[in-house]
Amino acid sequence: MEVGMHLNYSQDNVELVTEVYGNNDYTEISTQLVENQEHILLLYTNQSDLRLLDLETKEDTALIPNLGRAMAFDYDFAKMMVLWTDVVDKSIYSAPLWLGKPICKLSENIGIVNSHGIAVDWIHNNVYWTDVDQASINVVRVAGFNKKTLFSTGVDTPQAIVLNPLEGYVLQLDERQIYWGSGVSKGIFTTDFEGSKVRYVLWSNVLRMPYSIDVFEDTLYWTELWSKREDFYQMDKSTGSDVSKVAMGRSWAKLTDIKVLHSSKQPQGPDFCGQSNGGCSHLCLPAPRVTKASPNHTCLCPDGMLLARDGVTCIDCSDEATLARENQYCPGKTTNTLKVPYNKLSHSFDVPVDACISTLYKDKRNENTASTTFGIPSLIVQLVLGSLIESQFLQTVVQLEFGELKMHRL
């Protein structure tokens, strides 16, 4: 007999349920409401476990134990799915939050080396991750197919990554803030999406190496990379006041990632790729709506394939006849073991609980780039919208547009 935890959830609340597993029968022992107006629910990893903490009751539960060495994670609230990177076996895994199993490797041969950042597009069902050693940013379908390296030049040693999958730039500037921490400057900073009005939120010798940051309502939470204990901190996100430490009591591990689990962190919006994958044969990514005439999505091809002149169809780089007919060529002719036509893969998370699901993405940073150098080992956007944001340690914050693969330094 095994005792475990799972989550019951609706759009407005989550219930933490303790159950006894035996002969596939679930017997509820106790139920506790852990997410509403009064409770804050935090997910965090200490590399070996993915844990759940209720800040009011202080109930701390290992949702998924024995992970190996998990550096970063993200979740899809609507599907109650969590994904994380493991830097030891160089893989990305997924599991349902409400049960913690099955644990599934998203795909073989994706080529991860050292990923410290992962982000899930909860609307378009893509996953993005950073790779420090390969200095690259990548994307893959949530089913683990059609992996593409989006950026492998112009940035170096990428760390955290966050997404903006909603339509364009539609929120007010005061709602679109980026927060990051610097161990060098001993500060936590904020700026808007345009990179203007950079300011300290907190400057203190208490800060050693703020690593993972998340924001919920009026509070900012962060972890310390060099902490000797499994603790994290919180403060007022606007003033930097009311700093306090939440002591977990364990000294054998350090926290590498932390996120608030709440539906408002992932607001719903239109799925521009929902109908026939946006007309794309393989990858469909949302594009920022800069003007009313701007396209809301773009078609891209996985590594080892080239976009045909119709802008929606991918050509295999080994198909020399089609390439010649299209008068195109593939630079380098890289091979790809994960190219699967859209009509042969699942388009959603709606699968049986014992089925495995896949996802991926990368991000990096540029050593040779000048600029606003506040150390940024971790980055979180309070409200997420239509492009991709990358953080760079001791470098600059970079905003990347999905659609035309453009990079903007903030």
LINVENRA-V139979 format. One record per residue. N is the residue number from 1. OMEGA is omega in degrees with one decimal (* if undefined). Layout:
N|OMEGA + N|OMEGA
This chain:
1|-177.1 + 2|176.2 + 3|-179.2 + 4|-178.3 + 5|168.5 + 6|-176.9 + 7|164.4 + 8|-174.2 + 9|169.1 + 10|-178.3 + 11|-172.8 + 12|-179.3 + 13|179.2 + 14|175.8 + 15|175.4 + 16|-173.2 + 17|173.9 + 18|-176.5 + 19|171.5 + 20|179.9 + 21|177.4 + 22|-178.9 + 23|178.8 + 24|176.5 + 25|-179.9 + 26|177.5 + 27|-179.4 + 28|176.0 + 29|179.3 + 30|179.1 + 31|-179.6 + 32|175.6 + 33|-175.4 + 34|175.8 + 35|171.3 + 36|-177.9 + 37|-174.3 + 38|-175.2 + 39|171.8 + 40|-178.7 + 41|-178.4 + 42|168.4 + 43|175.9 + 44|175.8 + 45|173.5 + 46|-178.1 + 47|-178.5 + 48|-179.5 + 49|162.9 + 50|-170.8 + 51|-178.6 + 52|-178.0 + 53|171.4 + 54|-174.7 + 55|-179.7 + 56|-177.6 + 57|-176.8 + 58|175.2 + 59|-173.8 + 60|-171.7 + 61|173.3 + 62|179.7 + 63|-180.0 + 64|-177.9 + 65|171.6 + 66|-176.0 + 67|-172.9 + 68|175.2 + 69|-178.7 + 70|-178.9 + 71|-175.4 + 72|177.5 + 73|170.3 + 74|-177.2 + 75|170.0 + 76|-173.1 + 77|-175.7 + 78|-179.9 + 79|-176.6 + 80|179.2 + 81|177.6 + 82|177.6 + 83|-179.5 + 84|177.2 + 85|177.3 + 86|-173.7 + 87|177.4 + 88|179.4 + 89|171.4 + 90|-176.9 + 91|170.9 + 92|-177.2 + 93|174.8 + 94|176.4 + 95|174.5 + 96|-178.1 + 97|-172.3 + 98|-178.0 + 99|-179.2 + 100|178.2 + 101|5.2 + 102|172.5 + 103|-173.6 + 104|170.0 + 105|-171.5 + 106|178.5 + 107|173.2 + 108|170.2 + 109|175.6 + 110|172.8 + 111|177.0 + 112|176.5 + 113|-175.6 + 114|-174.2 + 115|178.4 + 116|-178.8 + 117|178.1 + 118|-179.3 + 119|-179.1 + 120|169.7 + 121|-173.0 + 122|178.9 + 123|-174.2 + 124|174.2 + 125|170.9 + 126|177.5 + 127|-178.4 + 128|176.3 + 129|177.3 + 130|174.0 + 131|-176.2 + 132|-174.9 + 133|179.1 + 134|-179.1 + 135|-175.2 + 136|174.9 + 137|-172.5 + 138|177.0 + 139|175.3 + 140|174.6 + 141|-177.2 + 142|176.7 + 143|176.6 + 144|-178.2 + 145|173.6 + 146|177.7 + 147|177.5 + 148|170.5 + 149|-176.9 + 150|-178.1 + 151|175.8 + 152|174.3 + 153|175.2 + 154|175.9 + 155|-174.9 + 156|178.2 + 157|179.6 + 158|179.4 + 159|-175.0 + 160|178.9 + 161|175.9 + 162|-173.5 + 163|178.4 + 164|-169.8 + 165|-179.7 + 166|-174.1 + 167|168.5 + 168|-178.5 + 169|-171.3 + 170|-179.1 + 171|175.5 + 172|-176.5 + 173|-177.9 + 174|176.2 + 175|-174.6 + 176|-177.0 + 177|175.2 + 178|178.2 + 179|174.7 + 180|-179.0 + 181|-179.9 + 182|174.2 + 183|179.8 + 184|-178.7 + 185|-179.0 + 186|-177.3 + 187|168.8 + 188|-170.9 + 189|174.0 + 190|173.8 + 191|175.8 + 192|-175.8 + 193|179.1 + 194|178.7 + 195|179.0 + 196|175.8 + 197|173.9 + 198|-180.0 + 199|172.8 + 200|164.6 + 201|178.6 + 202|172.6 + 203|-173.2 + 204|174.2 + 205|175.2 + 206|-179.3 + 207|176.6 + 208|176.5 + 209|177.5 + 210|-169.5 + 211|179.6 + 212|-176.2 + 213|170.5 + 214|-177.2 + 215|175.0 + 216|-176.8 + 217|-175.6 + 218|-172.3 + 219|173.7 + 220|178.9 + 221|176.4 + 222|175.3 + 223|176.9 + 224|-175.5 + 225|-175.2 + 226|178.0 + 227|178.2 + 228|179.6 + 229|-179.1 + 230|-178.0 + 231|169.5 + 232|-172.5 + 233|176.3 + 234|178.9 + 235|174.3 + 236|-173.3 + 237|-176.1 + 238|-172.4 + 239|-175.7 + 240|-179.8 + 241|177.1 + 242|177.2 + 243|177.4 + 244|179.1 + 245|174.1 + 246|-175.8 + 247|179.2 + 248|174.9 + 249|-179.5 + 250|-177.9 + 251|-174.0 + 252|-178.2 + 253|176.5 + 254|-178.2 + 255|179.5 + 256|178.6 + 257|-178.5 + 258|179.5 + 259|173.1 + 260|178.9 + 261|-178.1 + 262|-178.0 + 263|-177.9 + 264|176.4 + 265|-178.4 + 266|-179.6 + 267|-178.9 + 268|179.6 + 269|-178.6 + 270|175.3 + 271|-176.3 + 272|179.1 + 273|-172.3 + 274|-178.0 + 275|179.0 + 276|178.7 + 277|179.7 + 278|-176.2 + 279|-177.0 + 280|179.6 + 281|-176.0 + 282|-176.8 + 283|173.8 + 284|-179.7 + 285|177.8 + 286|179.3 + 287|178.5 + 288|177.2 + 289|-179.4 + 290|175.1 + 291|178.8 + 292|-179.0 + 293|-177.8 + 294|176.1 + 295|-179.0 + 296|175.9 + 297|177.7 + 298|178.2 + 299|176.6 + 300|-178.4 + 301|176.7 + 302|177.6 + 303|-178.8 + 304|177.8 + 305|-176.2 + 306|179.8 + 307|179.3 + 308|-176.3 + 309|177.1 + 310|176.0 + 311|-177.9 + 312|-174.7 + 313|178.4 + 314|179.2 + 315|176.4 + 316|-177.3 + 317|175.6 + 318|-179.6 + 319|-174.5 + 320|-179.0 + 321|179.3 + 322|177.8 + 323|179.3 + 324|179.5 + 325|178.7 + 326|-177.2 + 327|179.0 + 328|177.2 + 329|179.9 + 330|176.9 + 331|177.5 + 332|-177.9 + 333|178.5 + 334|179.9 + 335|-178.9 + 336|-178.4 + 337|-173.2 + 338|-177.8 + 339|-177.8 + 340|178.7 + 341|-177.2 + 342|-175.2 + 343|178.7 + 344|-179.5 + 345|-180.0 + 346|-178.4 + 347|-177.0 + 348|177.1 + 349|-171.3 + 350|-178.2 + 351|177.7 + 352|-174.8 + 353|-178.6 + 354|178.4 + 355|-179.9 + 356|-177.5 + 357|-174.3 + 358|-178.3 + 359|176.2 + 360|177.0 + 361|179.6 + 362|-179.2 + 363|-179.3 + 364|-177.5 + 365|-170.6 + 366|-177.1 + 367|-174.1 + 368|-177.1 + 369|177.2 + 370|158.9 + 371|-174.3 + 372|-170.6 + 373|163.5 + 374|-177.4 + 375|-175.7 + 376|176.4 + 377|178.1 + 378|-174.8 + 379|176.8 + 380|173.5 + 381|-175.5 + 382|174.3 + 383|-172.1 + 384|-173.7 + 385|-169.1 + 386|170.2 + 387|-175.1 + 388|-179.5 + 389|179.9 + 390|176.3 + 391|-177.5 + 392|-179.3 + 393|-177.9 + 394|179.5 + 395|-175.0 + 396|171.4 + 397|-176.7 + 398|176.3 + 399|-176.5 + 400|177.4 + 401|177.7 + 402|-166.3 + 403|-174.9 + 404|179.5 + 405|177.4 + 406|179.9 + 407|178.7 + 408|176.0 + 409|-177.0 + 410|*
